[in-house]
Amino acid sequence: MSRLVNPFETPGRWYKANLHTHSTVSDGRLSPAERVAQYHKAGYSVLALTDHRRTQDIRGLGGKGILVVSGIEIHPRCKAPPGWWHLVGLNVPREMSFRDSSGEINRTIARLRRAGAAVILAHPGWCGQSFPDFRHMKGLDAMEVWNSVCDVAGRPSSENEWSDALDAGWRLSAVGVDDTHHAWTEDVCESWTWLRMKSLTVGNVVRAVRSGACYASCGPKVHDFRIAEGKIRLRCSPAARIHLIGTPGSGRRRRAEEGRRITSFTLPVAELSGWPWKYVRAVVTDERGRKAWTNPLWPRGRKR
């Protein structure tokens, strides 16, 4: 598999997106039109309507600065641990049906991809699904590193599961989502994905998720992240901590002094050369404990 692109070196602009949203078409509290208006008012440019097992007619819901994406959340059975997988598809044709949840997971992923959809593994940490459980999957484009509604149960993060997949050599973007169900509570506008795109189109949304031209956040902004002239460089909004993270055992932290904030971290690549690291990614944490997660970069000369 090829490397992910670096969105901070990719032409375009940033668009704020929620890629996992429920409406009254399934178990959400607001109608599709009300949900779109809610996120538009909150400053989002992209909203994916991903109701359980059903697509819907999105005609007339977009425009005026917000793009509505036809999506779905489906639930093939999971044998170990017993339960269901949660897959989110973006750009799913309205006529597709997934009412039968007994389908084999890889056939389901392949079917979504043939239809032109990007496929996201939703909240494996909340489901208790670890990398050995899903390492047989083929064709995933992204994983939810943070899911706001799962924070109600105390398991919003799947960063460890995503890290394990990266350590195994997977090409997998991280996205942050709300998984919105309620009218206006803690699962609304709490986490999002910044997409780097040339223009606001459904095709560009799919490409950004698949290629890694994005980053996830619950608050902090990442202004730049790259490897250049033998150094790893990151610039961000005011933060309490910045972590540069590689494969297990490799990583560095910069922490602000008490009462102060930091907005950058520069580290010579050579300082990590003694560890068996294959990539580097960044996590920015603000004074409220909110985080942003970049996708990984690979230094030149290191094999993917």
C-alpha positions as CSV (number, residue, x, y, z in Angstrom):
1,M,0.0,0.0,0.0
2,S,1.2,3.5,-0.8
3,R,1.9,6.1,1.9
4,L,-0.6,8.7,3.0
5,V,-0.1,12.1,1.6
6,N,0.9,15.0,3.8
7,P,-2.1,17.4,3.8
8,F,0.2,20.3,4.9
9,E,2.0,20.0,1.6
10,T,-1.1,19.5,-0.5
11,P,-2.8,22.3,-2.5
12,G,-6.2,23.4,-1.3
13,R,-7.9,24.8,1.8
14,W,-9.3,23.3,5.0
15,Y,-12.9,22.3,5.3
16,K,-14.5,21.3,8.6
17,A,-16.4,18.0,8.5
18,N,-18.5,15.7,10.6
19,L,-18.4,12.3,9.0
20,H,-20.8,10.3,11.3
21,T,-24.2,11.7,11.9
22,H,-27.7,10.3,12.7
23,S,-31.1,11.7,12.0
24,T,-34.7,10.6,12.5
25,V,-34.2,8.3,9.5
26,S,-32.8,5.9,12.1
27,D,-32.2,6.7,15.8
28,G,-31.3,10.4,15.7
29,R,-33.4,13.1,17.4
30,L,-33.4,15.7,14.5
31,S,-34.7,15.4,11.0
32,P,-32.1,15.5,8.2
33,A,-32.9,19.1,7.4
34,E,-32.7,20.1,11.0
35,R,-29.3,18.3,11.4
36,V,-27.9,20.0,8.3
37,A,-29.0,23.4,9.6
38,Q,-27.5,22.7,13.0
39,Y,-24.0,21.9,11.6
40,H,-24.2,24.7,9.1
41,K,-24.8,27.2,11.9
42,A,-21.9,25.7,13.8
43,G,-19.5,26.5,10.9
44,Y,-19.1,23.1,9.3
45,S,-18.6,22.8,5.6
46,V,-19.3,19.0,5.2
47,L,-21.9,16.8,6.9
48,A,-22.3,13.1,6.2
49,L,-25.7,11.6,7.0
50,T,-24.9,8.1,8.1
51,D,-28.1,6.5,9.5
52,H,-28.2,2.9,10.5
53,R,-28.6,0.5,7.6
54,R,-30.4,3.1,5.5
55,T,-29.4,5.8,3.0
56,Q,-31.7,8.7,2.3
57,D,-32.6,11.3,-0.3
58,I,-30.2,14.2,0.3
59,R,-31.4,16.3,-2.6
60,G,-32.1,19.9,-1.5
61,L,-30.2,19.5,1.8
62,G,-26.9,21.1,0.8
63,G,-25.9,24.4,-0.7
64,K,-25.1,27.7,0.9
65,G,-21.7,26.7,2.1
66,I,-22.4,23.1,3.4
67,L,-22.0,19.9,1.4
68,V,-24.2,17.0,2.5
69,V,-22.8,13.5,1.8
70,S,-24.9,10.4,1.4
71,G,-23.7,7.9,3.9
72,I,-24.6,4.9,6.0
73,E,-23.7,3.0,9.1
74,I,-23.9,-0.8,8.8
75,H,-23.3,-3.7,11.2
76,P,-22.0,-7.0,9.9
77,R,-21.7,-9.6,12.6
78,C,-18.5,-10.0,14.5
79,K,-17.7,-13.5,15.9
80,A,-14.8,-12.5,18.2
81,P,-15.6,-10.6,20.3
82,P,-19.2,-11.5,19.8
83,G,-21.3,-8.6,18.5
84,W,-21.3,-6.4,15.5
85,W,-18.8,-4.4,13.5
86,H,-19.7,-0.7,12.9
87,L,-18.8,0.5,9.4
88,V,-19.4,4.0,8.1
89,G,-19.6,4.4,4.4
90,L,-19.3,7.9,2.7
91,N,-20.7,8.5,-0.7
92,V,-23.2,5.6,-0.7
93,P,-25.8,5.5,-3.5
94,R,-29.3,6.0,-2.2
95,E,-30.5,2.7,-3.8
96,M,-28.0,0.5,-1.9
97,S,-29.6,-1.6,0.9
98,F,-27.8,-3.2,3.9
99,R,-30.7,-4.3,6.0
100,D,-29.3,-7.8,6.4
101,S,-26.5,-7.6,9.0
102,S,-25.2,-11.2,8.5
103,G,-22.9,-10.4,5.6
104,E,-19.2,-11.2,5.8
105,I,-17.2,-8.1,6.6
106,N,-14.7,-8.1,3.7
107,R,-17.5,-8.7,1.1
108,T,-19.3,-5.7,2.7
109,I,-16.3,-3.5,2.5
110,A,-15.7,-4.5,-1.1
111,R,-19.3,-3.8,-2.0
112,L,-19.0,-0.3,-0.6
113,R,-15.8,0.5,-2.3
114,R,-17.1,-0.8,-5.7
115,A,-19.9,1.7,-5.3
116,G,-17.4,4.5,-4.8
117,A,-17.6,4.8,-1.0
118,A,-14.9,5.6,1.5
119,V,-15.1,3.0,4.4
120,I,-14.4,3.9,8.0
121,L,-14.1,1.5,10.9
122,A,-16.2,3.2,13.6
123,H,-15.2,3.3,17.3
124,P,-13.5,-0.1,17.8
125,G,-12.3,1.0,21.2
126,W,-15.9,1.5,22.4
127,C,-16.8,-1.9,20.9
128,G,-13.9,-3.7,22.7
129,Q,-12.4,-4.6,19.3
130,S,-8.6,-4.7,19.2
131,F,-6.3,-4.9,16.2
132,P,-6.0,-8.7,16.3
133,D,-9.8,-8.8,15.9
134,F,-9.9,-6.7,12.8
135,R,-6.5,-7.3,11.2
136,H,-8.2,-9.6,8.6
137,M,-10.2,-6.7,7.2
138,K,-9.2,-5.5,3.7
139,G,-10.0,-2.2,2.1
140,L,-10.6,0.1,5.1
141,D,-9.8,3.8,4.4
142,A,-9.9,5.3,7.9
143,M,-10.6,4.7,11.6
144,E,-12.4,6.9,14.1
145,V,-9.6,8.0,16.5
146,W,-12.2,9.9,18.5
147,N,-16.0,9.5,18.8
148,S,-17.9,12.0,20.9
149,V,-21.0,10.0,21.7
150,C,-18.8,7.1,23.0
151,D,-17.4,9.6,25.6
152,V,-20.7,9.1,27.4
153,A,-19.6,5.6,28.2
154,G,-16.0,6.6,28.8
155,R,-14.6,5.1,25.7
156,P,-14.3,7.8,23.1
157,S,-10.8,7.1,21.9
158,S,-9.6,4.4,19.5
159,E,-6.1,5.8,19.3
160,N,-4.5,2.6,20.6
161,E,-6.3,0.5,18.0
162,W,-5.3,2.9,15.2
163,S,-1.7,2.9,16.4
164,D,-1.6,-0.9,16.4
165,A,-2.8,-0.9,12.8
166,L,-0.1,1.7,11.8
167,D,2.6,-0.3,13.6
168,A,1.6,-3.3,11.5
169,G,2.1,-1.3,8.3
170,W,-1.5,-0.3,7.5
171,R,-2.3,2.8,5.5
172,L,-5.1,4.2,7.5
173,S,-6.3,7.8,8.1
174,A,-7.6,9.0,11.4
175,V,-10.9,10.9,11.6
176,G,-12.7,12.5,14.5
177,V,-16.5,12.3,14.6
178,D,-19.5,13.1,16.7
179,D,-21.7,10.1,15.9
180,T,-24.5,12.6,16.6
181,H,-27.8,11.2,17.9
182,H,-29.2,13.8,20.3
183,A,-30.6,17.3,19.6
184,W,-27.9,19.2,21.3
185,T,-25.8,17.5,24.0
186,E,-22.2,16.4,24.4
187,D,-22.2,14.4,21.1
188,V,-22.9,17.4,18.9
189,C,-20.0,19.6,17.5
190,E,-17.4,18.1,19.9
191,S,-15.1,16.4,17.4
192,W,-14.5,16.9,13.7
193,T,-12.2,16.2,10.8
194,W,-10.4,18.9,8.9
195,L,-10.3,17.9,5.2
196,R,-7.7,19.4,2.8
197,M,-9.4,19.8,-0.6
198,K,-9.2,22.0,-3.7
199,S,-13.0,22.4,-3.7
200,L,-16.1,21.3,-1.9
201,T,-17.2,18.2,-3.7
202,V,-18.2,14.7,-2.7
203,G,-15.4,13.2,-4.8
204,N,-12.9,15.4,-3.0
205,V,-14.2,14.3,0.4
206,V,-13.7,10.7,-0.5
207,R,-10.2,11.3,-1.8
208,A,-9.2,13.3,1.3
209,V,-10.3,10.5,3.6
210,R,-8.7,7.8,1.5
211,S,-5.4,9.6,1.0
212,G,-4.9,11.0,4.5
213,A,-5.4,14.6,3.4
214,C,-7.0,15.4,6.8
215,Y,-6.5,15.5,10.5
216,A,-8.8,14.9,13.5
217,S,-9.5,17.3,16.3
218,C,-11.6,18.1,19.4
219,G,-10.3,21.6,19.5
220,P,-6.6,22.3,18.7
221,K,-5.6,23.4,15.2
222,V,-2.5,22.1,13.5
223,H,-1.1,24.8,11.2
224,D,1.8,22.7,9.8
225,F,3.5,19.3,10.2
226,R,6.3,18.1,8.0
227,I,9.7,16.6,7.7
228,A,12.2,19.0,6.0
229,E,15.9,19.6,6.1
230,G,16.4,16.7,8.5
231,K,13.9,18.0,11.0
232,I,10.4,17.2,12.1
233,R,8.5,20.5,12.4
234,L,5.0,21.2,13.8
235,R,3.1,24.4,14.4
236,C,-0.2,24.6,16.1
237,S,-2.6,26.7,18.1
238,P,-1.6,27.3,21.8
239,A,-1.1,24.0,23.5
240,A,-0.2,22.5,26.8
241,R,1.6,19.5,25.3
242,I,2.8,18.2,21.9
243,H,3.8,14.6,21.4
244,L,5.7,13.3,18.3
245,I,5.0,9.6,18.2
246,G,6.5,6.8,16.3
247,T,6.3,3.0,16.5
248,P,6.5,1.5,20.1
249,G,9.3,2.9,22.1
250,S,9.9,5.9,19.9
251,G,8.6,9.4,20.5
252,R,9.2,12.7,22.2
253,R,7.1,15.2,24.2
254,R,7.3,19.0,24.6
255,R,5.4,20.4,27.5
256,A,4.6,24.0,28.3
257,E,5.7,25.5,31.5
258,E,3.1,26.2,34.2
259,G,0.8,29.1,33.1
260,R,2.3,29.2,29.6
261,R,1.5,27.7,26.2
262,I,3.6,26.4,23.3
263,T,2.8,26.6,19.6
264,S,5.6,24.6,17.9
265,F,7.9,21.6,18.2
266,T,11.0,21.0,16.1
267,L,13.0,17.8,16.5
268,P,16.0,16.6,14.4
269,V,15.1,13.3,12.7
270,A,18.5,12.0,14.0
271,E,17.3,12.1,17.6
272,L,14.9,9.2,16.8
273,S,17.3,7.3,14.5
274,G,18.3,4.9,17.3
275,W,14.8,3.5,17.7
276,P,13.0,1.2,15.3
277,W,10.5,3.8,14.2
278,K,8.9,3.7,10.8
279,Y,6.8,6.9,10.9
280,V,6.0,9.9,13.0
281,R,2.6,11.4,13.9
282,A,1.7,14.2,16.2
283,V,-0.8,14.7,19.0
284,V,-1.5,18.2,20.2
285,T,-3.2,18.7,23.6
286,D,-4.6,22.0,24.8
287,E,-5.1,23.4,28.3
288,R,-8.5,21.8,28.5
289,G,-7.2,18.3,27.6
290,R,-8.7,18.4,24.1
291,K,-6.6,16.8,21.4
292,A,-5.8,16.9,17.7
293,W,-4.3,14.0,15.8
294,T,-2.3,14.2,12.6
295,N,-1.9,11.3,10.2
296,P,1.6,9.8,10.1
297,L,4.5,10.9,8.0
298,W,7.3,8.7,6.8
299,P,10.9,10.0,6.5
300,R,12.5,9.7,3.1
301,G,14.5,6.6,2.8
302,R,12.4,4.6,5.2
303,K,10.3,1.9,3.6
304,R,6.6,1.8,4.1
